[in-house]
Amino acid sequence: MMPREISIFSLLVPGLLPILAGSVIAFGLLDRALVRSGLYRHVWHPALFRAALFVCIFSGAGLLTGT
């Protein structure tokens, strides 16, 4: 189980911050791949799809790490 706070250069940050940073990177890579594959042409609302995709990545990563 991860601690509630992580000390980075004597600054306490929430434990989900590294997971958020990793999720942003993973989302950026996946989003770029989906744009190149042309998937967004078949999606009804691309902005809503992108938001839901990020929420799924972030919440899945948070659940997998037990935070």
C-alpha positions in Angstrom: 0.0 0.0 0.0 1.3 3.4 -0.9 1.7 6.2 1.7 -0.8 9.0 1.7 2.0 11.5 1.1 5.3 11.3 -0.7 8.3 13.6 0.2 9.8 15.1 -2.9 12.6 17.6 -2.0 11.1 18.0 1.5 7.7 18.8 0.0 4.9 16.5 0.8 2.7 15.7 -2.2 -0.3 13.4 -2.5 0.4 9.8 -3.2 -1.7 9.9 -6.4 0.5 12.6 -8.0 3.0 10.1 -9.5 0.1 8.0 -10.7 -1.4 11.1 -12.3 1.9 12.0 -14.0 2.2 8.4 -15.4 -1.4 8.5 -16.5 -0.9 11.7 -18.4 2.1 10.3 -20.2 0.2 7.0 -21.0 -2.8 9.0 -22.2 -0.7 11.1 -24.5 1.0 8.1 -26.1 -2.3 6.3 -26.5 -4.1 9.4 -27.8 -1.4 9.9 -30.4 -1.7 6.3 -31.5 -5.5 6.6 -31.8 -5.3 9.8 -33.8 -2.8 8.2 -36.3 -5.0 5.1 -36.6 -8.1 7.2 -37.4 -10.3 5.9 -34.7 -11.6 9.4 -33.8 -13.4 9.6 -37.2 -15.7 6.8 -35.9 -16.4 8.2 -32.5 -19.5 10.3 -32.0 -17.9 12.8 -29.5 -14.1 12.8 -29.6 -13.7 15.2 -26.6 -15.9 13.1 -24.4 -14.2 9.9 -25.6 -10.8 11.4 -24.7 -12.0 12.5 -21.2 -13.5 9.1 -20.5 -10.3 7.4 -21.8 -8.2 9.5 -19.4 -10.5 8.7 -16.4 -10.3 5.0 -17.2 -6.5 5.1 -17.4 -6.1 7.1 -14.2 -8.6 5.2 -12.1 -7.3 1.8 -13.4 -3.8 2.8 -12.5 -4.9 4.0 -9.0 -6.8 0.7 -8.4 -3.9 -1.4 -9.6 -1.5 0.3 -7.2 -3.9 0.1 -4.3 -3.9 3.8 -3.6 
